[in-house]
Amino acid sequence: MPGEDQEKTEEPTSKKIEDARNEGNVPKSQDAAAIVTLIIGLAVTLFTMGFIGQRITNLYRYYQSFIGAELDLRIVQGIMIKSILEVLIMLAPIVLSIMVAGVLGNIMQFGFIFTTKPIMPNLGKINPLKGIKNLISLKKILDTFKILLKVGVVFSIAFVVLLKFMNELPLLERYNLVEQLNWLRDKVIILASIVIIAFLVIAVLDVFLVRFQYFKSLRMSKQEIKDEYKQMEGDPQVKGRIRRLQMEAARRRMVQDVAGADVVITNPTHYAVAIRYDTTKEQAPRVVAKGVDFLALRIKQVAYDNNVVVYENPPLARELYKVCDVDDLIPRELFKAVAEVLGFVYNTNNKGRLAGQVKKNNS
């Protein structure tokens, strides 16, 4: 197709981006979604620790109630059902929050979008040759390198921090068990916070990288932009022909209106403006047709054919042509000049009718 071999240097149009969204092609950073899920999941876990601890305590007491009792199949089944229900109750807030966080992490990147195109059957996706090509493609290699780099950076940071914590291990011998557990808790929180911050920084960078690659992949050639414009607005040649046909139709209607005009004011060789004044419907005279050169000659010819008075007044004809469009009322500043012309026309028509009446009576 034309444009496929051209260099794609132009930014994608809004239609190209919208079409990509409708197909499910959006800038999606897996790292951003994962870090949002991780943060919300940890926050909900910490928030529900008291609730989970209370459920575990109650479950432990429930188990203690069977110490020394003779167990049969019915009791064992009851214990299993109770245990499963308690585990589900304890995990439900965390699982639900992770599910919501996964959706939220994607909506934050590209908004809400619903499309079934990505899950529609596509035989091209099961092409072995294409699958092998995708596995060894540059994009896959770069994605693998990115994953290794991210994991390596995060674990390197965590390892350095952990080494510093290990330097404090000899001091733990002086602490009692409670103090040792508190130390361990504090260090785990610090280490988790550092890892989360590192992943957060990587996720932010990944969002910018993904968006850059996404818009780069949607870049268009100049020919593609022209083709898209033709599809949206129509072929300029076709539109030009339609405009010409519309103008010709408008001119024909305009010329036909000359037959009902009261007067055509002209500059003998260039301008012609047809005026009609219906005192029962309009507050001022109205321009029903106007034209220059060939169209002016056509208007005058129609006027002659229909016994419409043609009045020569070059300054007034030029001014009317300049300030009035077809179907406009005469502006106030030209009332007097147009009224004088109409007065002349009405007097001429009345004299003509009177002369005709006299000739008829004499005969």
Buried (B, 14 or more C-beta within 10 A) or exposed (E): EEBEEEEBEBEBBEEBBEBBBEEBBBBBBBBBBBBBBBBBBBEBBEEBEEEBEEBEEEBEEBEEEEEEEEEEEEEEEBBEEEEEEBEEEBBEBBEEBBEEBBEBBBEEBBEEEEEEEEEEEEEEEEEEEEEEEEEEEEEEEEEEEBEEEBEEBBEEBBEEBEEEBEEEEEEEEEEEEEEEEEBEEEBEEEBEEBBBEBBBEBBBBBBEBBBEEBBEEBBBBEBBBBBBBBEEEEEEEEEEEEEEEEEEEEBEEBBEBBBEBBBBBBBEEBBBBBBBBEEEEEEBBBBBBBBBEEBBBBBBBBBEEEEBBBBEBBEBBBBBBEEBEBEBBBEEEBEEBBBEBBEBBBEEBEEEEEEEEEEEEEE
